[in-house]
């Protein structure tokens, strides 16, 4: 069956809905999950947990990687590690997922929102210094779309004030900034293995520690405030409560699934790169005529190929294209709503117009379907639908 758009002449076969995201197997997931069960250790810190953590430490050049139940929980651990107190402040972009700041608001901190760069949509490093006060306890570098923030400048500003930089690297695993791995550039970093991410176990995360002096306390916080990790290593003859903490340890069943995903990382990265490049090449000419902007990746950054977005010329054009693609069975979505304009964000005194670049770009951004299972025929269908005059 064929369907024709009479306004554009676009004739195409009717497809089943093309999902915005869909998790898929990369190789040995089910075999490793079964093996974890057979081994009899399916709680946290089992054999597969250790394999994943050693892989991440080696590949990302970090002192310690600790698997957690979510990226949110990794960020909560970071808030505990920096001894955040009520009334302290953290600087973060308003254009980010709520977990970036919520993990610190839980400890009584006040978020101070920064605007983003118009090119990469990352925190604008030139806006950070004026936001620092005597209460600032952390600066957040959120690597949007897996493209690195300007970490040299951010670290220089933070270093001058003796403030830790925490990388929210939920979208950027295996990306690089000036040849260095994202996640290895701040004092610590958080990863996500949610089903929407490049590598997944359904729900999961990791805290990356770059300061060896923080490792032991991070282990304690992750193990409900006990020194159980030292007990397991034979360093103490019993374990007990020694600090604040919670139950942040990932099940070894999930770690087994995740290990198979990471084991196939080269193939997955190559696959996602081909999807990203097909979008870019297929839409480059269209974007110029439509007044749209495609993602920008600075030459000194190697992205993670996490997502592909369009910046439409207006909010109305963005919403129109979403509706048109939906009519073709294509799921496309907007992304972050500015946190400073949310109901909670306005409790901190923010108003519309306070963070203009974020407000403008958030209203015009559209994300296209992007997952490991997206095939070339589906992707060409999406590109043709956009170029048909869908905007």
N, C-alpha and C positions, 0 to 999 in steps of 0.2 A: 504494500500500500504506500502511496506517495502523498505527501502533503505539500501544498505550494503556498508561499506567502505572496499574495498578489501585489503587495506594495514593493517587493524587492526582487521578485523572480526566483527566490530561493526555494528550490524543490528538493525534498529530502525524504528518505524513508522514515517512517514513524518509529522511534526507538522507545524501549521501556525507559522509565525515569533514570537519568544519570545522577547518581548520588553525589552530594558534595564531598562526603568522606565515607570510606568503607575500609575497615581493617582486613588484612589478609595474612595468610601464612607465608613465611619466607623459606621454610625448610623443615627443620627437625623439631618444631615446637611440641607436637603431640608425643613424639618419642621421648623427649626430655621430660615432659610432665609425667609420663608414665614411669620413667626411671626415677624421678624424685619420689613418687609414691612408693615404688618398690624398695627404695633405699630406707624408707621408714622415717625420714626427717622432712616433714613438710611445713614445719614452723619456720620462723626466720633464722637467718645465719646458718643455713645448711650448705651443702656442697655447691649448689648452683648460685647461691648468693655470693659465695667467695669467688667463684669463677667470674661472675659479672663484675664484681668490684675490682678484681685484679685486672680485667680487661680494660675497664674504664680508667683505672689509674695509669696503665701503660699507654693507652691510646691518647689520653687527654693530658698527660704529664702533670698530674696532681698528686699531692702527698697522700690523700686518702679519699676514697669514694665510699659512701655509706648509702646503701639502698634504703628507701623509705616507702611508705604506703602511698605517697603522692608527692607532687612538687610542692603543694601547699604545705604539707608537713615538713618538707625540707626547709622551706622558708621559715616556718615556725621554730625549727631548731636553730636557724641562724639568728632569729630574734633573741632566743635564750642565750646563745653563745656570746652575743655582744652586750649581754646584761642590760637590755633595754628596760627603762623605768618609765612609769607614768609621767607624761609631760615632755618626754624626749621627742625629737623630730626626726623624720627620715625624708629624704628627697627622692622623688620618683616621678616618672612621666605620668601624666593623666591618661595617656593613650597606652593602656596596658590592662591585663586581666586583673580582676579585683583581688586575687590571692596575693599579688605582689605587695599590696599595702595592708590587706586584711590581717595577714599573719603578724604584722607589727602593731596594728591598731588593737589587736587582742591583748597586747602587753601594755596598752595605755598610751601608745605613741600617737603623735599628730602627723598626718601626711602633709608634706609640702610639695605641691605639684609643679613640675617643670614642663615647659613646652617642648615640642619635638622639632627636629630638622625637617624641612619640606622635601628633602631628597630621599633619605633613607627611612624616615618616620621613626628614627631613634631619638632618644633624649638629646636635646641641643646642649652640647657641652659648654657653649658660650653663655648659657642662661643659668648655669649651676652656681657659680661663685656668689652671685647676688642673693641667693636663697639661703646661704649658710649662716647659721646663728650659733650662739653659744650652746644651744640645745641639740644641734644636729649630731646624730649618732651613726648615720649610714647614708650612702648614696647608692642608688640602684641604677645599674646599667641593664636595661631590658633589650636584648638583641632581637629586634622585631624582624620577623620572617627569616630568622637565622642569619642576618647580616650584622656584622659586628659594630657596636658603638665605637666612637672615637676614644678608645681606651687609654691611649697615651696621655691625652689632654685631661681626661677624667681622673686618672690616677695621679697626675701631677697636682690637680686642684685638691683632691682628697688628701694627698700626702702633705701638702702645705698646711693643712688643718688637722692632721692626724685623725682622719675619719676613714673607716673601712669602706671599701667598695664591694658591693654584693652584686654578682651577675645573676640576673634572671635569664637563664639560658634554656628555658622550656622549649624554645623553637630552634635552637642553634647547635645541637649536638653534632660534632665533627666539623663544624665550621671553623674558619681561621680569621684572625686579624693580624696582618703583617707577618704571616707565617706561623703565628702562635695560636694554639687551640683556644676557642672560646670556652670559658669555664676555668681556664688556668690563669686568668689575668687579674682577677680581684682577690680579695682575702678569702672569699668562698663563693660558691655558685650553686644554683639549684637546677636540676634537670627534671623533665616530665616524660613519662612513658604512658600517658593517657592514650586512649584508642585513636585520638585525632593526630597523634604525633608520628614522626617518621619511623620510629621504633617503639613498639608497644607491648604491654602485657595486660591491657585493659585499663587498669588503674595502677599507677606506680610513679616513683620519682627517685631522686638521689641528691644527696648533699655532697658537694665536692669541697674538700678542705685544702687550701694552699699554704696554710701556716701550720707546720708540724706541731707547734705548741698548743694548737686547738684540738688536735686529734683525740686525745684521751677524754677530754670533757665532752666532745661531740658523741663519742661512743656511750658515755654515761647518760647523756640527755636522751639519746635514742633508745636506751634500754631502761626506761621508766625511772631514770635517776639513780640507777644502781651501777655497781662496778662489775656486772656480770661478764662483760667482755674480758676483763682481766682474769676472772675466775676460770673462764673457758680456756684461756691461754696458760693456765697453771701459775699465774703470778700471785694469786692469793688463794687461801684454802677455803674460803667461803665468800659469798657476795652479799652486799647489804646496801641499804639506801644511803647515798652520799650527796645527792644534789637534786635539784628539780629536774623533771623530765616527763616523758610520756611514752606511749607504746607506738613507736614510729617504724618498727621493723617490718619489712616486706616478707610475705610468705615465700618459702622456697619453691612452691608450685609456680607462683608468678615469676620468680627469678629464673626457673627452668625455661618457661615460655620466652622470657626476655632474652636469655642467653642465645637461644636459637635465632631470634631476630637480629641480635648484634653480631652473631657469627656470620650472617649473610650481609653485613654492612656494605661491603664493596659493591655487591650487585644492587642493593637497594639504593645506594647513593647514585649509581650510574643510571638506574631506572628513573629516579626522580629528576635527575639532571636532564634527561632526554625529554621528559614531560614539560619541564620548565622552559627549556630551549625551544620546543615546538610551539608552545604558547607565544613566546616572545617573537620568534621569527614569523609566525602566522599572523600576528596582530600588529606588528610594527608599523606597516604602511597604513593600516586602518586607523591606528591610534592618532596618527598625525592629521588625518582628514577629519576624524571625529572629535578632535580636541581633548582626547584622553591621554593619560600618562601611564606608561608601563613602569614596573619596578626598576629601581636604580641600585646597582651594586658597585661601590667604589672599587677601583682597581687593586687596592691593597687588602681587599676582603675576599675570602672564599666562602660563599654562602653554603647553607645546609640544604637548600632546595626544599624548604618547608611548605611554602605556599606561593600562589601567584595571584596578584591583585591588579585591578584597574582603578585609576583615579579618574573618575568621570568629570566633565566640565561643571556639573552642578548636581545638587542633591536630587533634583527632579529627574535629570538624565540617568542618574544611578538607579533610582527607584523604577523608572520606566524600563530600563534594561533588565532588572531583576524580574519584573513581571513578564516581559517578553520571553526571556529564557525559560521561565516557569511554564509558559505556554508550549514550549518545545520539549518539555519534560526534563529540563536542565535545572538542577538545584544550584543556585548561586546565593550568596549571603553578604551582608555587610559585616563589619568586624566591631572592634571595641567602641562602645559609647564612652565619651569622656568621663572619667571618674569624678572630676570636679563639678560636673553638672548633674550628677546623680543625687538622689535624695540624701544619701549619707554624706556625699562630698560637699553638699551645700551647708551641712551642719558646721563645716570648718570655715564658712564665710565666703566661699567662692560664688561668683556670678557669671552669667554668660558674657563673653567678651574678655574674660581675664586671661585665657590661654588660647589665643586666636588661631594659631596654626593647627593645633589639635582639633579645635572645633570645626574648622574648615575641611580638613582632610578626612576626618572621621565621617563627615556627612556625605562625602563623595566617593568613598572607597567601596569597591565590590570585589569579593573573592570568588574565584572560579573553582569548579570541582578539581580536587588534587589529591590523589591517593595512589598507592602502589599498584592497584589493580586497574587503573584507568588505561584503556587500550587506545591504540592509534586511531581506530575508526571512530570511537566515541569522542576523542579529542578533536579530530577534524570536524566532526559534527558540531561541536561547541563553537569552534572557530568560525565555521561557516554561518552558524546562527547569529553570531555577533556581527560579522561582516555584512550580513544580509540587510542591514539597516535597522537592526533591532534597537539601536539606541535612539 
